[in-house]
Amino acid sequence: MSNTSKIIASVRQQGRTVLTEIEAKQVFSEAGISTTATVLASSQTEAVALSEKIGFPVVLKVASPEITHKTDAGGVKVGLKNKAEVRKAYSEIMASVRPKYPKAKIYGVSVQSVARPGIEIIIGVFKDPQFGPVIMFGLGGIFVEVLKDVAFRIIPIVRRDAAEMIKEIKGYAMLNGYRGHEPAHIPSLEDILLKVSDFVEKTPGIKEIDLNPIFAYKDSAVAVDARIVLEDKP
């Protein structure tokens, strides 16, 4: 049994349908998609120790499958430069999140390295009642909410589909570099689209996927946040 199968089986055994960010990143890493290094800290002391191991600066995010909008809940602290800042951030996250989500199961926080900023991309998947799994590509971060500049294809896709999706969005010019910003490495984005499509095709029971943001660089791309939702019945 693959590590992905074990993770999904464990999530179902716990009666959950939403993978934590850490579980989702483990799954995507096995699928060959680059993600930021992320580990779980179940206590403030462990968060400090893991931050030192990963190397400052770090990001802390509340680890709970029931809290999807972590930033809105006050569950994200970025750019923490030392142990004192990590301790303070852990306390502030818990103080903010617990009153807002009193019934949520909180495992602690995820500790991850700070990714170098790049062009923000979103790649997602949802289940259409008529067509089945559909993959989406667009500008990520706040752009997806404000501009809704995205392209869609029915899974499975081939490289030509991936290339066309990327070129279809209005923000394609941003990917070629603008006002001194470095361009995105288009083949890396095509590869992620193809790997997500292949993963969904080979993994029954996937309802939703959200890779947002993916930071695109001139020579690579890395997923900074990840979410996987399973269907209620496998």
N, C-alpha and C positions, 0 to 999 in steps of 0.2 A: 504494500500500500504506500502510495506517495505521501509526502508531507502535506500536500494540499488536501488529499483525501482524509488524512488524519485530522487536520484542523477543522474541516467542514463537518466531519462526523462528530467531533468533540462539541462543536457549536450546537449541533442539532440535539445531542444528548443533554445539553444544558437547557434545552427548550428555547434557544435563541434563534433568530433569523438574521441578525446583524452581526457581522464580524467587527471586532475592535480594529482600530487603525493598525496596531501591531500585527494582528492575525492577517489582515488584508495585505500588508506589505510583505509578509512572509510568503503568502500565496503568489503575489505578483513577482517576487524575486525568483521563485521556482519557475515561473513562466518566462523568465529571462528579461524582465522589465526592471530597469535600474530604479531604486528607491533610496531615500536618505536613511542612514543607519538609525534604527529606532529600537529602544528597549523599554521594558516595563519596570517602574519603581513603585512598590506598594507602600512605601513610607517616605517621610521627609529625609531620613537618614540615608536610605537607599538611593533617593534621587540625587543627593549630594555626591555619594560615592560613584554612581554611574556617570554623573556629569564630569567628574574628574577623569574617569576612565576614557570617556568619549573624547574629551578635550573641549575647553571653552572656546568660543561662546556656544551655548546650547539653547534649545527650545523645550519648554514643558507644555504638554497638552493633557487635559483631563482624559483619563482612559475609562470610557464607559460606552457600551454599545447602544445605550438609550439616549445619549446626548449627541445629536448629530451636528448641531450648530454650536460648536465649541467656543468660537470667538464671541458670539452673541451672549453666551452664558458666563463669560468672564473666565473661561477655562483654558486660555492660551497665554503664555508669557514667552516673549522672544528676546533674543540677544542677551541672555544672561551670562555675565562675564566672570563670575567667581562664586565661591561656595555660599557667601552671605546672600547674594542675589537669588540663588537657587532656593535656599531655605525660605526666604521671604516670599518668593513666587509660589512655592508649594502651599504655604499657609493661605495666601491670597486666593489661589485657585479654589481650594477647598471651602473657604469662607464664602466665596461667591457662588459656587455651583450647588452646594448642598441645600441651601434654602430654596433655590429655584427648582431643583429636581430632588425633592425629599425621598421619593420612592425609587430613584434610579440606583442601579448597582454600579458603584464606582470602584474600580480595581486599583486606583492610584493615579499615576501620571505616566505618560510616555515621555521618555527623554530622547531627544534626537539632535544630531549635529545641525548646524545652521548651513543651509545651502546657499551658494552664491546666487544672487538674484539674476534672473534671466527673463525672457519673454514668457508670460504666463499663458499656458495652454490648458484646455480641459478636454478629456476624452471620457465619454460615458457610454453606458449601455442601459437600455430599458426593454421590457417585454411588451410588444404591441399585441393586442388581442387578435388581430387579423394576420399580421405578417411575422410574428415571433420576435426574436432578438434583433434590436436595431442599435447600431453603433453611431455615436455622435462625436464630432470634432469641432472645436472652436477656440476662440481666445478665452483664457481662463480668468480666475480671480473675479473682480467686480465687473469685468467686461461682459461675462456671460449673462449676468443679471441685468445689466443696463442696456447693452447693445443687442443681446440675443443673436449674435453673429455666429451661427453654427451650420454644419452640414451633416446630412444623415445618409446611411446606407443600411440595407438589410444584411445581416450576417448569414453566411461567411462572405468576406471580401478578399480580393486579390490586390496585388501592389498597385495596379492601375486605378482601382477604386480608391485606395488610400491617397494616391497622388492627386486624384481629382477632387476628393473631399477637401484637402488642404488648400488647393487653388480656388475652390468655390467661395470661401469666406471673404467677406469684404476687407477683413484685416490682413489679407495675404501680403499686402505691401509691407506690413510691420515685420513679417517673417523674413523679408529680404534685406532688413536693415534700414533704419530711418534715423535721420538727424544725429549721426555719429554712433548710434547703437549697433552692436554687433548683430549679424543676421542669425537666424535659427538654422540648425542643421536639419534640412528637410528629410533626408534618408532616415535619421533617427526617429523622427515623428512618424514616418511611414511604418517603420519597424514596430513601434509601440502599437499602432492601430492594428497591424497584422497579428501581433502576439495577443492582443486583447480579443480579437475576433476568434483566433484559434483556441484560446482558453475557454471562451464561452461555448464554442462548438463542441469541445471535448469534455466540458464539465456540466452535467445535468443539474438543474435546480437553481441556476443563477437568475435572479430577478432584476437586480440593478447593480451597476458598477459606476463609481465616480472617482476619477483620477483628476484632482483639482486642488492646487495647481500642479502642473508639470512645468518645470523651468527648462526652457529650450535655450541651448547655447550654440555657439558657432561650430562645435565639434561633437555635441552629445545632447542628451536630455535626461532629466531625472524627475521622478514623481516625488513630490514633497508630502502630499496627503493622499490617502486612499480609503475607499469605502466599498464594501461588498454587502449586498442584501440578498438573502436566499429566499426562494419561494416557500410559502407556508408548508407545502407538501412536496417532498423530493420526487 
